[in-house]
Amino acid sequence: MPDRHFIQSFDHVSIDILIVDDKPNNLRLLSTLLEREGYNVRKALDGEMAITAINTLSPDLVLLDIMMPGLDGYEVCKRLKDNPHTTEIPIIFLTALNEAFDKVKAFEVGGSDYITKPFQIEEVLIRIRNQVMLKLSEERMRNLNSELEERVIERTQQLQAANQQLLQMALHDMLTGLPNRALFMQELQRALDDHHRGNETFAVLFLDCDRFKIVNDSLGHCFGDAVLIHISQRLRSNLESTDLLARLGGDEFAVLLPNILHSDQAIARTEALLQTFVQPFHIEGREIFLDASVGIVVGNTTYSKPEYILRDADNAMYRAKASKNHRYHVFNASMHQEALQRLQLEVDLRRAIEQGGLSLYYQPIVCLKTGRIVAVEALVRWFHETYGMISPVEFIPVAEETGLIHPLGNWVLFEGCRQLRRWQVNQDVDETFSMSINLSVQQFHDPHLIDHIDQILKTTQVRPQNLDLEITESVIMEGLMPTMNMLHQIKARQILLSLDDFGTGFSSLSYLHAFPFDLLKIDKSFIQRLDHTSSQSVNLVPAIMAIAQTLKIQVIAEGIESLSQLRDLQRLNCARGQGFLFAKPMPPESLQPLLGVSLFNQPLSLDYSSTEVQSSRPT
């Protein structure tokens, strides 16, 4: 039923009605009646005249007599309904009661209604009004549908644009605009499929920016983002249009190179790409030098999934990063087997940490005046039930890469303090005896480190003054301000701090001056130079000791392996030392008899060829 507003609007609409009747009286009667009601009325005396009038100007409604000379009402209606321009015009037939009016035929040819003669005014007006309202309703519905279709089309276009934008966001890196990992993997899958069909050859480069973390931590993430944008622009400018460059995340990028048949081609392209890092980056008034390590995989039919290719390229990249002589590395099949072995090593190490499969060995730190053991360095050892003793050189890097270094480091810290407390309770050591424990980069920057240390000292009842935490210069390189904050928190607890492997890093003197170290451990490479006749080599150790004395830092000489080295250090008044000359790392039960006695009264070890530990200061 039409709504009230629509009915009110109908009263103000100009409606054009055509009356077709061969009887002038009927025309006059109906036109007078309808004009009085506000309708616009036109008249036609026969069918031909009606068709001409309608084709000239279409009315809103036709009142059509059936019985007329020439074209009757049925034929006129049929012609109007067959014409697409007039087919929508509603037609009301006019017929006398005594005429043979075929209602079925009237509706078959397209009639909308009929009015019988003689005319009843109320009936005429109601039937006309109903048809007009019906026509207007249909027109209104058509207009609404048209508007709706336009809105649907507009909305569809908006959705398509939004979907395209979402697809762009889903497949591209928001920072650099480069394809992301998802899109790269799609394209790599396509390249792999083509390769299996014998159509396309390719290579994948996995690129990681060296030293980016230092820049990011030192100058802030916004500056780091700007660096990544400049890196992506340089890389893109040095690639061909058919190459695909993607940012995988962080400072890692991947390149898909088509039409690569041999590794030599991939290496040549890699070397050209690495040249983009030769020139410094000029960003926000700063000059930044960066480098990159690249892993290379040349596609072959042995690969079934793109994930395997990227995995191997990643593996090769880490091999390049670990190498001191090469900035890139080509993956080979043996590396995959090594990766599997490394994965198994991780699983076994995790189990060893959880199930108590590790142990601590202790290497004495000796007073070079008395020969007595004044401290020990705790060194973790792993005896594997299948492979025997596994070197820390093998499993410590795995622990650092996988995050196992945190539970491992906490265990070493706890077990070392617990062993120290046993010696203290048994009065095997005096109150000045200290336990040295190494902290890795990841451990040192763990936000929960201080909480772990506090809990361990409380549980083991070890005084903070008897705990010596050793860090290397690489820890400091991870971020100066965070390092300074952590060191001061440690010193606030009166825990000793040692700078390990001094001289092997960068800007060592500035670190000594800026940070609150208690002890300095001279790297064994300097101690070994004492056996050389070169005055330059011999003078290095005295210079380091003089610096430490000026800064009031105690010195420990690492890696003492000969009597001549010992005598030279004694002449230089070096206070402490450790090395294979005195003792190798050993379990606590082997070390216990040596506590409290002078090692100078014991036979010194002059055999340094033991395969148990490959260096005098194991990792």
C-alpha positions in Angstrom: 0.0 0.0 0.0 1.5 3.4 -1.0 2.7 5.5 1.9 1.0 8.7 3.0 3.8 11.0 1.7 3.6 9.3 -1.7 -0.2 9.8 -1.8 0.2 13.5 -0.9 2.9 13.9 -3.6 0.5 12.3 -6.1 -2.0 15.1 -5.6 0.6 17.6 -6.8 1.7 15.6 -9.9 0.6 16.7 -13.3 -1.0 13.6 -14.9 -1.6 13.5 -18.7 -4.5 11.2 -19.8 -5.5 10.4 -23.4 -9.2 9.5 -24.0 -9.8 7.5 -27.2 -13.5 7.1 -28.2 -15.4 7.5 -31.4 -18.4 9.0 -29.5 -17.9 12.8 -29.0 -20.4 12.8 -26.1 -18.2 10.3 -24.2 -15.1 12.3 -24.9 -16.8 15.5 -23.7 -18.2 13.8 -20.6 -14.9 12.1 -19.5 -12.7 15.1 -20.4 -14.9 17.5 -18.4 -14.9 15.1 -15.4 -11.2 14.6 -15.4 -10.2 18.2 -16.1 -12.3 19.1 -13.1 -10.2 16.7 -11.0 -7.0 18.4 -12.2 -5.9 16.0 -14.9 -4.4 17.1 -18.3 -6.7 15.6 -20.9 -6.1 14.9 -24.6 -8.7 13.3 -27.0 -8.7 11.1 -30.0 -11.7 9.9 -32.1 -10.2 6.7 -33.5 -7.3 4.3 -33.2 -5.0 5.8 -35.8 -5.3 9.3 -34.3 -4.6 7.7 -30.8 -1.4 6.0 -32.0 -0.2 9.3 -33.6 -0.9 11.3 -30.5 0.8 8.7 -28.3 3.9 8.6 -30.5 4.1 12.4 -30.5 3.8 12.7 -26.7 3.4 9.7 -24.4 0.5 10.1 -21.9 0.6 8.8 -18.4 -2.7 6.8 -18.9 -4.9 5.9 -21.9 -8.7 5.4 -21.6 -9.4 3.3 -24.7 -12.8 2.4 -26.2 -13.0 -1.1 -27.6 -15.6 -0.8 -30.4 -14.4 1.8 -32.9 -14.3 1.9 -36.7 -11.0 1.1 -38.3 -8.6 0.0 -35.5 -10.5 -1.3 -32.5 -9.3 -1.0 -29.0 -7.7 -4.5 -28.9 -5.5 -3.7 -31.9 -4.5 -0.3 -30.6 -3.6 -1.8 -27.3 -1.6 -4.6 -28.9 0.4 -2.1 -31.0 1.2 0.1 -28.0 2.3 -2.9 -26.0 4.5 -4.2 -28.8 6.3 -0.8 -29.0 9.1 -0.7 -26.3 8.6 3.1 -26.0 4.9 2.8 -25.1 4.6 -0.6 -23.5 4.7 0.7 -20.0 1.7 3.1 -20.5 -1.3 1.7 -18.5 -4.5 1.2 -20.6 -8.1 1.2 -19.2 -10.6 -0.2 -21.7 -14.0 1.5 -22.1 -17.0 -0.8 -22.9 -20.7 -0.8 -22.8 -22.5 -3.4 -20.8 -24.5 -4.6 -23.8 -21.3 -5.1 -25.8 -19.7 -8.4 -26.2 -16.7 -7.5 -24.0 -14.0 -10.1 -24.0 -12.3 -9.5 -20.7 -9.8 -12.3 -21.2 -8.7 -10.9 -24.6 -8.4 -7.4 -23.1 -6.0 -8.5 -20.5 -4.1 -10.7 -23.0 -3.3 -7.8 -25.2 -2.1 -5.8 -22.3 -5.0 -4.0 -20.8 -4.6 -2.9 -17.2 -8.3 -2.4 -16.2 -11.8 -1.7 -17.7 -14.7 0.8 -17.1 -18.2 0.0 -18.2 -20.7 2.4 -19.7 -22.7 4.2 -18.7 -20.0 5.7 -16.5 -20.2 5.9 -12.8 -18.2 9.0 -11.8 -16.8 7.5 -8.5 -15.8 4.3 -10.3 -14.1 6.2 -13.1 -12.1 8.3 -10.7 -11.1 5.4 -8.5 -10.0 3.2 -11.3 -8.0 6.0 -13.0 -6.5 7.0 -9.6 -5.5 3.4 -8.9 -3.8 3.0 -12.3 -2.0 6.3 -12.1 -0.8 5.5 -8.6 0.3 2.1 -9.7 2.2 3.6 -12.6 3.8 6.2 -10.4 4.7 3.5 -7.9 6.4 1.5 -10.6 8.3 4.5 -11.9 9.3 5.3 -8.3 10.4 1.7 -7.8 12.4 1.8 -11.1 14.1 5.0 -10.0 14.9 3.6 -6.6 16.3 0.5 -8.3 18.3 2.6 -10.6 19.7 4.6 -7.7 20.3 1.4 -5.8 22.2 -0.1 -8.8 24.3 3.0 -9.1 25.0 2.9 -5.4 25.8 -0.8 -5.6 28.2 -0.1 -8.5 29.8 2.7 -6.7 30.1 0.6 -3.5 31.5 -2.3 -5.5 34.1 0.0 -7.0 35.0 1.3 -3.5 35.2 -2.3 -2.2 37.4 -3.3 -5.2 39.6 -0.3 -4.5 39.7 -1.2 -0.8 40.5 -4.8 -1.6 43.2 -3.7 -4.0 44.6 -1.5 -1.2 44.4 -4.3 1.3 46.1 -6.7 -1.2 48.8 -4.1 -1.7 49.2 -3.8 2.1 49.1 -7.6 2.5 51.8 -8.2 -0.1 54.0 -5.2 0.3 56.2 -3.8 3.0 54.7 -0.6 4.5 58.0 1.1 5.1 59.9 0.6 1.9 57.0 -0.3 -0.5 58.9 -3.4 -1.6 57.2 -6.8 -1.9 57.1 -8.6 1.4 57.8 -12.1 2.4 54.3 -13.4 1.4 54.6 -11.9 -2.2 58.2 -13.1 -2.5 57.2 -16.6 -1.6 54.3 -16.5 -4.2 56.7 -15.5 -6.9 59.3 -18.0 -5.7 56.7 -20.7 -5.9 55.9 -19.6 -9.5 59.6 -19.7 -10.4 60.0 -23.1 -8.9 57.0 -24.5 -10.7 58.3 -23.1 -14.0 61.7 -24.6 -13.3 60.2 -28.0 -12.7 58.5 -27.7 -16.1 61.9 -26.9 -17.6 61.0 -23.3 -18.4 62.9 -21.1 -16.1 66.1 -21.0 -14.1 66.7 -18.8 -11.1 68.7 -17.9 -8.0 67.8 -16.5 -4.7 69.9 -14.1 -2.7 69.3 -13.6 1.1 70.9 -10.3 2.2 71.4 -9.2 5.8 72.7 -5.8 6.7 75.7 -5.9 9.0 75.9 -3.4 11.9 72.4 -2.1 11.3 71.4 -2.9 14.9 74.1 -0.7 16.2 72.8 2.2 14.0 69.2 1.5 15.0 70.0 1.3 18.7 72.3 4.3 18.7 70.3 6.8 16.6 66.8 5.6 17.1 64.2 3.6 15.2 63.1 6.5 13.1 66.6 7.0 11.8 66.9 3.2 11.3 63.7 3.3 9.2 65.3 6.0 7.0 68.4 3.8 6.6 66.2 0.9 5.5 64.5 3.1 2.9 67.8 4.2 1.5 69.1 0.7 1.4 66.1 -0.5 -0.5 66.4 2.3 -3.0 70.1 1.5 -3.6 69.4 -2.2 -4.0 66.5 -1.6 -6.4 68.5 0.9 -8.5 71.2 -1.8 -9.0 68.8 -4.6 -10.1 67.2 -5.3 -13.4 63.5 -4.8 -14.1 62.9 -8.6 -14.2 64.5 -9.1 -10.7 62.3 -9.2 -7.6 63.5 -7.4 -4.5 61.6 -8.0 -1.3 62.1 -7.0 2.3 61.6 -10.0 4.6 61.6 -8.1 7.8 64.1 -6.1 9.9 67.2 -5.6 7.9 66.8 -8.7 5.8 66.1 -8.5 2.1 65.7 -11.2 -0.6 66.3 -11.1 -4.3 64.8 -13.4 -6.9 67.1 -13.5 -10.0 65.6 -15.1 -13.1 67.6 -16.8 -15.9 70.5 -17.8 -13.7 72.1 -21.1 -14.9 75.2 -21.3 -12.8 76.5 -20.1 -9.4 79.1 -18.0 -11.2 76.4 -15.8 -12.6 74.7 -15.5 -9.2 78.1 -14.6 -7.6 78.7 -11.9 -10.2 75.3 -10.4 -9.6 75.9 -10.6 -5.8 79.3 -8.8 -6.0 77.7 -6.1 -8.1 74.9 -5.7 -5.5 77.4 -5.5 -2.6 79.1 -2.6 -4.3 76.0 -0.6 -3.4 77.4 -0.6 0.2 80.8 0.7 -0.7 79.7 4.3 -0.6 78.4 5.7 2.7 74.8 6.6 3.3 74.1 10.3 3.8 71.0 10.5 6.0 69.8 13.6 8.0 73.3 15.1 7.9 75.0 11.9 9.0 77.4 9.7 7.2 76.7 6.0 7.8 78.8 3.1 6.6 77.1 -0.3 6.4 77.9 -3.7 4.9 76.0 -6.8 4.0 76.3 -10.6 4.1 74.6 -12.6 1.3 73.5 -16.2 1.1 73.1 -17.6 -2.4 71.0 -20.5 -3.6 70.8 -21.5 -7.3 67.4 -23.2 -8.0 67.3 -26.8 -8.9 64.7 -29.6 -9.2 65.6 -31.1 -5.8 63.6 -28.3 -4.1 59.9 -29.1 -3.7 58.9 -26.0 -1.7 60.0 -22.3 -1.8 60.4 -22.3 2.0 63.3 -24.8 1.6 65.1 -22.4 -0.8 64.8 -19.4 1.5 65.8 -21.6 4.4 69.0 -22.6 2.6 69.7 -19.1 1.4 69.3 -17.9 5.1 71.7 -20.7 6.2 74.3 -19.6 3.6 73.9 -16.0 4.6 74.8 -16.9 8.2 77.8 -18.9 6.9 78.9 -15.7 5.1 78.4 -13.6 8.2 80.5 -16.0 10.2 83.3 -15.9 7.7 85.9 -13.2 8.1 87.1 -13.4 4.5 83.9 -13.5 2.4 80.8 -11.4 2.3 78.7 -14.0 0.5 78.4 -17.8 0.5 76.9 -20.2 -2.0 74.7 -22.9 -0.4 75.7 -26.5 -1.0 74.0 -29.8 -0.1 76.4 -30.5 2.8 75.2 -27.4 4.5 71.7 -28.8 4.7 73.0 -31.9 6.5 74.9 -29.6 8.9 71.7 -27.6 9.5 69.9 -30.8 10.4 72.7 -31.8 12.8 72.6 -28.3 14.3 68.8 -28.7 14.8 69.3 -32.0 16.5 72.0 -30.4 18.6 69.5 -27.8 19.7 67.0 -30.4 20.6 69.6 -32.4 22.6 70.9 -29.2 24.3 67.4 -28.2 25.3 66.9 -31.7 26.9 70.3 -31.5 28.6 69.4 -28.1 30.2 66.0 -29.4 31.3 67.2 -32.8 32.6 70.5 -31.7 34.2 72.8 -33.1 31.5 75.3 -30.2 31.9 78.1 -29.7 34.3 80.5 -27.0 35.4 84.3 -27.2 35.2 86.4 -24.6 37.0 89.7 -23.1 35.9 91.9 -21.5 38.6 92.8 -17.9 38.7 96.1 -17.7 40.5 97.9 -15.0 42.5 101.2 -14.7 40.6 103.0 -13.8 43.8 102.0 -16.7 46.0 100.7 -19.3 43.5 97.5 -19.7 45.5 94.1 -19.9 43.8 92.2 -16.7 44.6 89.3 -17.2 42.2 87.9 -19.6 39.6 86.2 -19.2 36.3 83.1 -21.3 35.8 83.0 -23.0 32.4 80.0 -25.1 31.2 80.7 -28.6 29.9 78.3 -31.0 28.1 78.9 -34.7 28.0 76.5 -36.1 25.3 75.4 -39.7 25.9 76.1 -40.5 22.2 78.8 -38.1 21.0 80.7 -37.7 24.3 82.2 -34.4 25.3 80.8 -31.6 23.0 82.9 -28.4 22.9 81.3 -25.2 24.0 82.5 -23.8 20.7 79.8 -25.9 19.1 76.8 -25.6 21.5 77.2 -22.0 22.9 76.5 -20.4 19.4 73.4 -22.7 19.1 72.2 -21.6 22.5 72.7 -18.0 21.6 70.8 -18.3 18.2 67.9 -20.2 19.7 67.4 -18.3 23.0 68.6 -21.3 25.1 71.4 -19.1 26.3 69.0 -17.6 28.9 68.1 -20.8 30.7 71.6 -22.1 30.2 73.1 -18.9 31.6 70.8 -18.8 34.5 71.7 -22.4 35.3 75.5 -21.6 35.1 75.0 -18.6 37.4 73.0 -20.6 39.9 75.3 -23.7 39.9 78.5 -21.6 40.1 77.2 -19.7 43.1 76.0 -22.9 44.7 79.4 -24.5 44.3 81.1 -21.4 45.7 78.8 -21.6 48.8 79.8 -25.3 49.3 83.4 -24.4 49.4 82.7 -21.5 51.7 80.7 -23.7 54.1 83.5 -26.3 54.0 86.1 -23.6 54.6 88.0 -24.6 51.5 88.2 -20.9 50.5 88.4 -17.7 52.4 86.0 -14.7 52.3 87.8 -13.0 49.4 87.6 -16.0 47.0 85.4 -15.1 44.0 83.6 -17.0 41.3 83.9 -15.6 37.7 81.0 -16.3 35.4 80.7 -15.2 31.7 77.7 -13.3 30.5 76.8 -13.4 26.8 75.4 -10.5 24.8 71.9 -11.8 25.0 72.1 -12.5 28.8 73.5 -9.1 29.5 70.7 -7.3 27.7 68.0 -9.5 29.2 65.6 -7.1 31.1 65.2 -9.9 33.8 68.9 -10.4 34.4 69.1 -8.3 37.6 66.1 -10.1 39.0 67.7 -13.5 38.3 71.0 -12.4 39.9 69.2 -11.2 43.0 67.2 -14.4 43.4 70.2 -16.6 42.9 72.3 -14.7 45.4 69.5 -14.9 47.9 68.9 -18.6 47.3 72.6 -19.6 47.5 73.5 -17.1 50.3 76.6 -16.0 48.4 77.8 -12.4 49.0 77.7 -10.2 46.0 81.4 -9.3 46.5 82.3 -12.9 45.8 80.6 -12.9 42.4 82.5 -11.7 39.4 80.6 -11.2 36.1 82.7 -11.2 32.9 81.6 -9.4 29.7 83.4 -8.8 26.5 83.6 -5.7 24.4 81.0 -7.1 22.0 78.4 -6.7 24.8 79.2 -3.0 25.0 79.0 -2.7 21.2 75.3 -3.7 21.4 74.4 -0.3 22.8 76.2 2.2 25.0 73.4 3.6 27.1 71.7 0.3 27.9 75.1 -1.2 28.8 75.9 1.7 31.1 72.6 1.4 32.9 73.0 -2.4 33.4 76.6 -2.0 34.6 75.6 0.5 37.2 72.8 -1.7 38.4 75.3 -4.5 38.9 77.8 -2.3 40.6 75.1 -1.0 42.9 74.9 -4.5 44.3 78.7 -4.6 44.9 79.1 -7.4 42.3 82.5 -7.4 40.7 82.8 -6.6 36.9 85.5 -7.9 34.6 86.2 -6.9 31.0 87.1 -10.1 29.3 89.4 -10.6 26.2 90.7 -7.0 26.5 92.3 -5.7 23.4 90.4 -7.8 20.9 87.6 -5.3 20.3 87.3 -1.6 19.5 88.0 1.6 21.5 89.0 -0.4 24.6 90.5 2.6 26.4 87.3 4.6 26.1 85.4 1.7 27.6 87.8 1.4 30.5 87.4 5.0 31.3 83.6 5.1 30.9 82.5 1.9 32.6 83.0 0.7 36.2 85.1 -2.3 35.7 87.0 -3.9 38.7 89.1 -6.3 36.7 90.7 -6.4 33.2 91.6 -9.7 31.6 94.3 -9.4 29.0 93.6 -11.6 26.1 95.9 -14.6 25.6 97.0 -13.3 22.2 99.0 -10.6 24.0 100.4 -13.0 26.6 101.7 -15.3 23.9 103.6 -12.4 22.4 105.7 -12.2 25.5 107.7 -15.1 24.0 108.6 -13.1 20.9 111.7 -11.0 20.7 110.0 -8.1 19.0 110.2 -5.1 21.4 106.8 -3.9 20.0 105.1 -7.1 21.0 106.8 -7.3 24.4 105.8 -3.7 25.2 102.1 -4.2 24.6 101.4 -6.0 28.0 103.3 -3.4 30.1 101.4 -0.6 28.3 98.1 -2.3 29.1 99.1 -2.8 32.7 100.1 0.8 33.1 96.7 1.9 31.8 94.9 -0.4 34.2 97.0 0.8 37.1 96.2 4.4 36.3 92.5 3.6 36.3 93.0 1.4 39.4 91.7 -1.7 37.7 93.3 -5.1 38.7 94.8 -7.1 35.8 94.4 -10.9 35.1 96.6 -12.4 32.4 94.8 -15.1 30.4 96.3 -18.0 28.6 99.6 -18.4 30.5 101.2 -21.5 29.0 105.0 -21.2 29.6 107.3 -20.5 32.5 108.9 -17.6 30.6 105.5 -16.0 30.3 104.9 -16.4 34.0 108.3 -14.9 34.8 107.7 -11.9 32.5 104.4 -11.2 34.1 105.8 -11.5 37.6 108.5 -9.0 36.7 105.7 -6.7 35.4 103.9 -7.1 38.8 100.9 -8.6 37.2 98.7 -9.6 40.1 96.7 -12.6 38.7 96.8 -15.1 35.9 95.2 -18.2 34.6 96.1 -20.7 31.9 97.1 -24.3 31.2 100.5 -23.7 32.9 98.6 -23.9 36.2 95.6 -26.1 35.5 93.1 -26.9 32.8 89.4 -26.5 33.6 88.4 -29.4 35.9 85.4 -30.7 37.9 85.0 -29.4 41.4 86.1 -32.6 43.0 89.5 -32.4 41.2 89.9 -28.8 42.0 89.1 -29.1 45.7 92.5 -30.5 46.8 94.3 -27.5 45.1 92.3 -24.9 47.1 94.4 -23.3 49.8 97.8 -24.5 48.5 100.4 -22.8 46.3 100.5 -24.2 42.8 104.1 -23.1 42.6 104.8 -26.0 45.0 102.9 -28.3 42.6 104.3 -29.7 39.3 103.3 -27.2 36.7 101.6 -28.5 33.5 103.8 -28.1 30.5 101.7 -30.3 28.2 99.4 -28.1 26.2 98.5 -30.6 23.5 95.4 -32.0 25.3 92.4 -32.5 23.0 90.0 -32.1 25.8 90.0 -28.3 25.5 91.5 -26.6 22.5 92.3 -23.3 24.1 93.5 -22.2 27.5 90.4 -20.1 27.9 87.5 -22.2 26.6 84.4 -20.5 25.6 
